[in-house]
């Protein structure tokens, strides 16, 4: 087992090393330039589309509202990475890592936009009448038959990775947090999670979307409000915190207290890696959820989808990072969730750590729901819709397995499979970038065209 773990660790270090980070960022930069910086320049438009997406226009095709589709995607991305992942990045890479997370998000907005646009543009109607899409369908329908193996590879890697990083790792984190903070037995928390997960999943995408559109905004707003309260208590330290972030984004740090010191490369590596881990731009997963959303144009879905990256990283991750810096906890020598917990405990003695524990539980649980849908559509692509009910039952059972099992090896396998998911998606994004640019241009040309009323259209020209 130790030999196998060593081999997998070496593979993981390779696939998530500098070449992969450069590939993901490079694809994002390429798409930003191909789109003439539209995703960054249209952030305001994206927020308006999210608000309008709560009530889709008449005639739009899909199974759930665009807003519910976005919340389903956010359910999978806003999770442990926003709390423990950010803390690890700053603990190892220093405050400058947060700057590189911001850069990853701004670049990743173009990647996420393209992923979602292609997923909707090439989506299909399955044998149950539901809209299905994602990188596997974009590859098959956009690149042609000789590339079908690449779509199949994405589906296999995604279907397997979900059981680890989207299921067992999350339920294990929940069980650990509840046991550490409240003394709840892992078996008890595992059984409760299993029942709740089964109830939601057996209702299909509409129930997942209904739960996500209520729970995700609540958890995001609640966490941001709590973080803002910490920042208000330390308002005098906020300017210095931003100065520290910007300065150390380009400068190495000397050892400070429990902090071992970080090079510029560590700040970049951990900022980029944790940013990608958090918002999943480049993995292609968001397009699977957004393909179920009701929409009249793929570009509209793309505009809504790219805001998931903005909300996840620019908003939620920034809140975590600033709390760690203004409280001074970042240099304590702690890492992960323990570091974030110490920061909230320092700001709110007596209950700060319990609030963070509850936030972690909710974040991780919604990730289980979001990834359940991703995995279901991956296996559905490979084996048809008949696999859905057995898959949901198996997924629900693995929630309990994860809660009561030691998972270091599972985490390693799932993290490696995540990288293998990214490769087919990134290849398709580059090869289909002309389609992304064309569909986007057509949409904005149509929006800019003067609207003609039926009476004007019927009036004879003079």
C-alpha angles and dihedrals in degrees: 000000000000090000092050091048091051091051092048091047090054091049091047092050088050099047093043093040129108096291092058093046090049090048093052094044092042091053090050093050091047091052093045090055092043088053092044092242090299095146092057095040092048100051090117090051089050093055091049090051090051090053093046090046091073087077111032120211120258113272095029115140122227145080104256135023118277087243092055089047090053091048089051089053091046090049088064097043104038099073145095091336091066092057111021095025095053090046091052092048093052094040091056104025099033128231090309089072088074090060090054089049088057091050090049090052095049091049091040092057088072091048092049092046091053093045093053095041092053092044091056095037092055100032122131139208111246127216090273093055095253125134113247130182147140138127093311092058093041089053094047097043099032104039099032138234098310089062096049091103088063092055089048090051091054091050093049094048092045094046092052098039091054094065089057113033096022099041124014096032090051096046090046090053091050093049091047094049094047091047094047097042103032106016094244114159114246088231092055095048090043093054093048092048091048093053093046093046093049092050092053099040097049087062092062129219095327092059092042089051092047092052093043096051090055102036101039098056089044094052095042095048092043093051094045091049091051091048091048089053089056090049091050090054089052098033092136090062098051097087090050090048092056091045089052092049094050095042096049094042085080103022133068118244128231119225112282122186108304091351112104096207130255137230124223089254092055091051091051096041097049094038092053096039095048091042090056092043090053103044098026093218104165097027093086096224098122092063090062091061097038091052088071092056122106110247141148095214134029092225091061090055089048092053090051093044096052090058088067088070091048094049094043099048111015092044112024100029091045090055091053093047095049092048090053092049102042092048091049091233093123092079096046095100093246123122140200123359092347089062094050090046092053091051094053091042090054091051096042109025114204100019110027093092091049092052090052091048091055091046090053091050094052093043092050094045093053088049088058090055095046095047091045088065093046092052093045092056092046092054090040089057090053101040109015132250092299088080093062102088096043088046093052092050092048092047091051092050092051089058088068092043091054093048094058102033135084105245113185091116093045091052090052093050094046093047090052092049089052089061090049088053091056096055099064090042094051092048091053093047092055095043093045096042091108088060091049091051094045096048090046093050092048091052096050092042088055091048091051095048114102112258115242120205120224090250092054091047091052094046111102117243117249 
